[in-house]
Amino acid sequence: MGGYQYICSMADRELVALIVAGEPAGLAEAYDRHAAPLFAYCRSQVREPTVAAGVTSDTFRIAASRLAGLRDPERLRAWLYAVARIRCLSLIESGEASSAAGTVAEEPAPLPVLLRAAVGGLRPGERDVILLTLWQRLDTGETAAVLGLSRRRAHSQLARARAQLGDCLGALLVARAGRPDCEPLDALLAAWDGRFTEPARKRLAAHIARCPACAARRRRELEPALRGLGPGAALTTVAAEATRTATIPNWVRQHALSPDTSAPPAAVPGQPAAFRRDGFPRPAGWPWHWTRRATLIPARALPAGSS
């Protein structure tokens, strides 16, 4: 019992040392400490729960073989998010997974569901920093490390994202409830597939800016929805609940803690293509274009008047 309590009290730096030394207890404690929020983060990136579970598992398997290169072991948490993020984006880019950005149920949805969907209306870089900082509660330094940015750049992106998030939520609320009162809006959304994306947000915002009826609806819908909270504070509350209720399949822990130590690092499933000098994974390139594909294209339309 004493040994278990000692490991549980270890800082991430000490856990990294155990993992690098090949001690199973170090990887197990890292999993128990970080897997639940990491899985919730993966669920915010990819639509399929089984894919999110697989990415979570593979992230810890990669940790067993690549953490020796991490220059600052205190950045373990940020490193895990960086590996998981790149793996999720790679699967989306290759078509092996669907993006969860902007996904919202067709039926009337509560604020938490709508707020998660509203994040999809942000630019990709802004969405990244919101999910990491407000959703996962990483500090600015950790977020910067995950995204390969300077602290200053990460801070400025967060400021822009927070300012934009309220507009995203307002536009989404109008889209879901305003069609019966506005023929131009109804025509604009006739071919909407129900996903709230950056192109969708821009088109809706432009319409709301010149439509008194939709502008009034935005005010009526948005102010009560937030109940005095800023969208950033509301998203943080939603995120905490999502992390608490994230249920990781039982097989994930066993798979994550059974790495093939005989395999070379490049053979680990889900391995990022390259790593930076500081030990963090380097993305092959920002997959901006997959966010641009999800525009207002023919598919299922939201029921008129849903809210």
N, C-alpha and C positions, 0 to 999 in steps of 0.2 A: 504493500500500500504506500509505503514511504517513497519508493522509487517512482510510482505512478504520480503521486502528488508533486514530486520534484519535476518531472517532465512537464506536467500541466502548468507549472509555474514558470517554465522557461520562456525567455524572450525569443522572438522569431530568429534572431541572430544565432542563438544556441541551437535552435531546431535545424537551421540550415547546416550547421556543423555536423549534427548527428546524421542528417540525410546524406551529406557528402561522404561521411564515413561509412555509409551503408547500414546504419542502425535502423531496423524496422520501426522502432518506437518513435523515432523522430518523424518519419513520414506519416505514421498513424496519428500522431498528435497534430501535425500540420493539417491533415485531412479533417480531423474532428473540429479544429479551430476555424477553418476557412471554407470548408466544402459547401455548407448551406448557403451563405451569401453568394458564393461563386456560382452555384447552381441557379440561384435566383437571377443573377446577372446574365448567365447564358440563356435563361428563359426570356429575358428582355431583348436578346439578340436574334434568336432563332425561334421559329414558331413551333417546331416539333419537340415535345418534351423528351422523347427518347434521344434525339440528337443532342439536346442540352445536357442530358445525363452522360452521354458518351464523351462530350467535350470535357465535362467536369472530371471524369475518370482519367482521360488521357492527359489532362493537365498535370495531375499528380504523378503519373507515370513518366512524363517528360521531366518533371522536377527531380526524380530519382537519378536521372542521367545528366542533367544540364545545370543543376544549381551550383556546381563547382566553379562555374564561370561568373557567378553573380558577384560583382565587385563590392557592393554594399549589402551584406546579408540582412540588415534591418529592413530592407525593401522586399522581403519575401512576399507579403500580401500583394503589393503592386506588381511584382513579377508574375504571380499566378494569374492576376487579371489580364496582364499583357499577353500571356500565352493563350489564355482562353479566348480573348477578344480576337486575336489574329486567326485562331482556328475557326471561330464562328464566321468571320468575314470570308475566310477562304472557302468554307462550305457553301456559303450563300453565293459567292462568286462562281463557283463551279456548278451550281445548280443542285447540289446534294442536299441543300436545306433551303427553307424559305425564310425570308426576313420577317421578324416580328414587328418591325417598325410600323406604327400606325394601325395595327390590327385592332378592330373593335367589333363587338357583337352587334348583330343587326337589331336585336330586340332592345327595348329601353334598358339603358345601362346606368349604374350608379357612377358617382363622381370618380372613384378610384379607377374604374375601367376607362372612363373617358379621358382622365388625366394621363394615364399610361399611353393611350392612343394619341393624345395631343402632342406628345414628345416626338412622334413621327413626323410632325410638320416642321421640325427644326432642320437646319443644315446638318450634314453628317458630322462635322467636327463639333458643332454645338450639342448635338444629341449625345455624342460620346462623352463630353465633359459633364453634361447633366446627369447621365446615367451613373457615371463613376463618382461624382462629387455629391450630388443630392440623393441619388438612389442608393449607392453603396457606401456613402459617407467616407470616401477616401479624402485625405487632405490634398491641398494644392500640389505639394511636392510629389505625392504618390500619383496623382492624376497626370501630372506632367511626365513622370517616368513611364507610365503605361502608354501614353500617346506619343512619346518621343518629342515632347515640346519643352520649351523653357518654362519656368514658373510664371514669368510675366505673360507669356502667350496663353498659358492655360487659364490664368486669372482673367484675362481680357475676354477669352472665349466664354468663360462661365458668366461673366457680366452680360455679354450679349445674349446668351441663351436664356438667362433668367428674365431679361427684359422682353424677349420674344415669346416666352412660354405662355404668358397670359393671352397674347394675341392668338396663339395657336388654339388654346382651349376655347376662346370666344368664337373663332371661326368654325371649329368643330361643332359646338353647340348650335350655331345657326344652321349648319348643314344638316343636322339631324332633326331639327324641329321647325325650320322656317319655310319649307317648301310650299305648304298650303297657302301661305300669306304672300308669296312672291313668285310670280310667273317666270321672270328672268332667272331667279335662283333655281327653280324647278327645271328649267331648260338646261342650265349649266350642269346640273347634277344628274341629268337623264341617263348618262352612261357611266356614272360613278361606280366603281367596284367596291366601295365601302372602306377602302384603306385610306388613312389620312397621311399624306406624304407632303414633302416640301412643295412640289408643283401644285398639288391640290390646295394647300394653304395659301399660296400666292394668288391663285385664281379667286378663291373665296374672299381673301382680304381685299383684293381690288374691287370685287363686286360690293362688299359691305361698305367700302369707303364712298361709293356713289349711290347707295340705296338707303334712304332714310328708314324704311321699314325694317330692313335687316340690321341696320346700325342700332335701332331701338331694341330689337330682339336680343342682339348681342349684349346690351347693357342689362336687360331684364334677366337673361339666362346666366350671365357670368357672375354678377355680383352676389346673388344668393348662393350660387354653387360653391363659391370660395368661403362664404361665411366669415369674412373679415381676414382670412388668411391669404398671404401671397401664394401664387402657384408653386413657388419653390418650397415653402413650408409645407404646403399640402402634399406635394410629391414626396417629401421626406417621410411624412407620416404614412403615406401609402406604401412606400418602399419598405419601411420597417415591418409593416404587416405582411407584405409579400414574402419577406425573408423569413419571418417567423412561421409562415404557413407553407413554405416550400418543402415538399416531400420528395426526397431523393430515393429512387428505387433501391431496394436492398442490395442488388448486385453491384452497385457502383463502388461501394467501399471495398468490397473484396477484389474487384478488378483493379481499382486504383492502387491498392497496397500490395499487388502481386506483380511488380515490374520484372521484365526479363533482363536481369542485370548482365547476362552474357551478350546481349545485343549491343552493337555500337550505337552511339547517340543518334546517328542519322537514320537508324532503322526503327526508332521509336514511332509508333503510330501517331499521326497528327503533328509530327515535328515541324516547327517553323523552319523556313528555308535558311535563315541566317540569323546571327545574333550580333548585337552591337558590342563595342568594347566594354561597356559597363555590364554586360551579361544579359541585357534585356533583348527579347526577340525583335528582329527588324522586319517590318512588313515588306512584302515584295513590291507594293505600290498601293496607294489609296484606291479602293474600288468604288470611286465616286459614281460610276455610270449605272450601277445596279439601283441606286436610289432614284435615278432619273427615269428609269423604265416604268416605274409604278405611277403613272399619270392617270388622268381621268379617261380610262379606256373602257369599252363595253364589258360589262360583267354584271354581277348582281347589284341592284340598286337598293339603298336603304328604304325601308317602308316610309312612305310619306307621313310626316307628323310624329315620327318616333322621337323620343326625348329621353 
